Amino acid sequence: MLPREYSEQLERQTLSPRAALAAESRGREREEIPCNFRTDFQRDRDRVLHCKAFRRLKHKTQVFLSPEGDHYRTRLTHTLEVSQIARTIARALRLNEDLTEAIALAHDLGHTPFGHAGERALDRCMDGGFRHYEQGVRVVERLEGNGNGLNLTWEVRNGIDRHTNGEWSQTLEGRIVRVADHVAYINHDIDDALRAGVFAETEIPRHITDILGATRAQRFDTLIGSLVENSGEDIQMAPAIQTAFDEIHDFMFERLYRDPVAKNEEKKVDEFIRRLFDWFCTHPDQLPPEYRYITETESVERGACDYIAGMTDNFALEIYNDLFIPKGWQLQRNFKI
């Protein structure tokens, strides 16, 4: 028996009847010879880990634009925290941990530079709008692999597409990632906001901390424990816990996500992204070859959008400076002083 076949057999024997089984995946867009050692979901996880879009998450904003200090979250550290939380829940519910991890690691591959401010800016630029979860599917289906995509399984792509808004994923593993994403960002954003002095821990309403806990570890224990204890046919928390979680979410929107001081720099992002977008739409010849191909086969706007969406914060700043910031003239001397 091949190692992959043994792993597939273990899934059948040990996982919940509600779990997605690798051997019963809906498959890939392009059929492939199975790996001898890894299940299809394990293979997907590895493809995500080794792709360029995943590496770029290290230099993309999570909440604070270009924060001073090494301890604030980036899009990559957020992704790793989501993966850890989601895997914990999946393991406790005897669901497919490999599928859960693959979706979690891939869920934000379509995020723009400068976080949700960059996403809103591109949404204004593109006819039909821009949503990072749809872009994430485009990354794994079209943009990675030299234009061939990663050829991931249907279950992983479905989880990426439905991790934020609208319909829920058709697998419980995908639904776990959607909930874990919220649990992760609310808690680590509280941590980052406290470090930045946006608000004090004592300002979080007492009736919320009495239910969820006053520390990050306590909140994780409460939220994850409630999800494990109350999930069955679906992924859900106890009503009282869900209400408190919704209230702390509202508190964060009021005190951080919409705070004019904490988010002051974001108002510059819209014009920044718009200028880049307009430039590459009128100068498509200056796009890299793979994006020029998109302008020729789809549209100029699509190629410009894909290029900008994939940029890291620092790379976007470098490109902007090269295009729009005047440089000092340097005298070319033919003699030494």
N, C-alpha and C positions, 0 to 999 in steps of 0.2 A: 504493500500500500504506500502510495506517495505521501510525503508530508502534508501536502494540500488536502488530499483525500481524508487523511486522518483528522485534520482540523475541521473539515466539513462534517465528518462523522461526529466529532465532539460537539459541534454546534447543535446537531439534531438531538443528541442525547442529553445535553445539559441546559440549553437555552429555553426560555419560556415559549409556549406555543404562539405567543404574540410577536416573537422576535423575527426580524428579517434574516433569512438564511442565505449565506453567500452562494451556496449551490443552487438556490432557487431565484437568483437575481433575474431581473428583467433583461439584463445584458447590457451590452455596449452598442453604440451606433455602428461601429465597425467590428466585426467578429474577430477575435484573436485566439490563438492557441493558449490554453490555460497554463499558468505557471506551475511548475512541479512542486514548489515549496510554499507558495502563498495563496490564500484565497483571493477572490476578486476584490473584496473590500480591503484586505491588507495591501494588495497591489495598488489600489486607488490611493490609500493613505500615503504610501511611499512616493507615488507620482506627485502628489501635492507637495510633500516635504522637499522634493528635489527641484520643483519648478521655480522659475525666475520670479514670478509674481509673489510667491511666498517669501522669498528672501527680501523683496522690496518692502514688505510690511514693517521691517525693522525701522525704517526711516519715514513712516507715515504717521500723521497725527492721530491720536485717540481722542483726547478732549482739549488739552492745552496746546496751542500753536507754539512750536519751538520753545518748550519750557527750559528755563535755566536750571539744570540739575539732572542727575543721572537716574533718579528714582521714580520719575513720572512714567506712566504707562505709554507705550506706543501701540500701534495697531498689532504688532507681533506679540507683545507680552499679553495684550488682551486676548488674542487668539489662543495662546497657550493656556491662559486661565480658563477660558471657555472649554477647551478640550479636557482639562483636568476635572472640572465640575461635571461636564457631560458624561465622561467615562465613569465617574463615581456613581452617578445616578443609574447609568445603563447596567453597570455591574451588579448593583444592588437589586435591580429589577429583572436580572437575568435576560437582558436584551443584548443585541449584538454590539459589543464594545468596539470592534474594528470598524464597523459602519459608522457608529457614532463619532469615533475619532476622525475618520476621513472627512465627514461633513463638517465637524467643528474646525478642523485645520483649514478647510477650504472656504468657510462661510464668508469671509471678508476679503477674498482675493480681488473682488471688483471695486474695492474702496478707492476713492480719489486721494490726491494729496490734500492736506489741510482738513481732514475729517469730513464731518457732515456739512461744513461750510463749503467745501469744494464740491460736494455732491449737489448741494442746492444751486451752486453757480452753474454747473454743467447741466442741471435740469432746466435752467432758464435758457441755456444756449441751444439745446437740442429740440427740434421739432419732435413731439412725442415724448419728451421728457427723458430723464436719466435717473435710474435707480440702481444703487450699488449691487443689490442682490441679482438683478438681471444682468448687470455687467459681469458679475462673478461667474454666471453660467456662460457668458460669452468668452470669458478668459479661458475656461477649461474646455470649451467646445471649439473655439476658433483661434484665439490669439496665442496661446502657448504652443509648444511643439512645432515652431517654425510655420505656423498657420494651420497646423493639422489638429490642434487641441490635444488634450490629454487622454481622450477617449475613455472617460470615466463611466462607471455603471450608471444606469438610470436612477437608482436609489440615491446616490451621492448628489447627482445633479438636481434631483427633486428637492433634496434637503437644502442645498445652497439657495435655490430659487425661492423657497418658502420659509426662510429663517427669520424674516422680519415682519412682513405685512401680508394681508390678504389670506388666502386659503392656507391651512396648515399642511405640513408634509403628510404624505400618504403612509409614511413609516413612523412608528413610535420613536425610533432612533432620531429621525429628523425633528420630531417635535421636542425631544429632549434638548437638542442643540438650540432650538428657538428659545426655550425657557432658560437654559443655562447661559445663553448670551445676555439675557436681561439680568439674571442673578449676578453674573460676573461684572457687567459694566456699572450697575448701580453701586455695588460694594467697592469696586476699585476706584470709581469716581469719587465716592465719599472719602476714601483714603487720600486721593490726590488733592481734593478740595481742602481737606484739613491741613495737609502739608503746605498748600499754597496760601493758607490763611483766608480762604474765601468765606468760611463760616467756622464756628467752634462746635465741638462735639456736643456741648450742652444745648446747642440751638436746635438739634434734631428733636422733634416733638416727643415728649415723654411717653405718651400713649403708644407711640410706634416702637420705641426702644423697649418698653415693658413687654411687648409681644415678640419682637424679632431679636432683641438683644442689643446691648450697648456697644459691642465691639464687632469688628469684622468677622472674627472666628465664631462668635455667638450667632451672628446673623446667618453665616453659612450653615452652621449646624441646624438652625431652625428651618431655613428654607429648604435645604436638601433633605433633611429628615421628613419634612411635611410632604415633599414631592414623592419620596420613596413610600411613605405610609399611605398615601391617598391615591396613587396612580394604579390603574388597572387597565381597563379598556382604553383609557386616555391618560395623558400626563397632566396632573393637576395637583394643586395644594389644597389644604383645608380652607374653607371659606374665610375664617378669621385671619389666617396667615396671608391669604391672597389679598384681603382688604388692606391689611397693614402694609403689604408690599406695594400695592397700588398707591397708598398714601405717601410712602417714602419716595416713590417715583415722582409723584406730584411735587413733593418738597424739593427734589433735585432739579426739576425743571424751573421752579421758581428761583432757587438760590444759586444755581450753577449754569444750567444749559441756556437760560435766557438772561442771565445776570449781565448788565451792560458793562461792568468793570471786568469781570472774569473773561468775557467774550469780546472785549473791545476790538481786538485786532481782526476779528472775523469779518467785520464790515468791509475791510479792504480786499478780502478774498474774491468777492464777486467781480469787481473790476479787473483784478489780476487775472482771473481765469478767462473772463470775457476777452481781454486783449490777446491772450495766448490763442484762444480759440479762433478769433477773427484773423489773426496773423496766419495761422496754418491753413485756414480755409482759403485765404487769398494767395498763399505761397505753399501749395501742397508739394512743390518740388523740394522743399526744405525738410520734409518729413523723412524719417528713415525708410529704407526700401520696403520693409514689410508693411508699413502703414501707407506708403504710396500705392501699394498693390490694393489695399482696401479702398482707397479713394477711386481707383479705377474699376473695381469690381462691385462696389457698393455705392458709396457717395463720399464726397470730400469732407462733409461734416462728420460722417462716421469715422473716417480715418483720423481726423483731428481730435475727435472725442476719445477714441481708443488710446491715442498717444498720450494725451493729457491725463486721462484717468489712470494710466499706469505709472505716472511719474511719482517719485518720492517728493517730499516737501523740498529738500535741498536741491534736487535736480531741477524742479520747477523754478525755484528762485534763480538758479544759474542760467537757465534758458531765458528767463525774463530779463535778467541783467544783460545778457549778451544781445538781446533783441532791442531793448528799449532804454537802457541806461547809457548815456554818453561815456566814452572812455577818453582818458587823457591822451593827447598826441605825444608820441615819443620820437625825438629826433634820432635819426639813423646816422651814426658817426662812422666814418671810414678811417679814423685814426685813433690812437690811444692817447690818453692824457697821463 
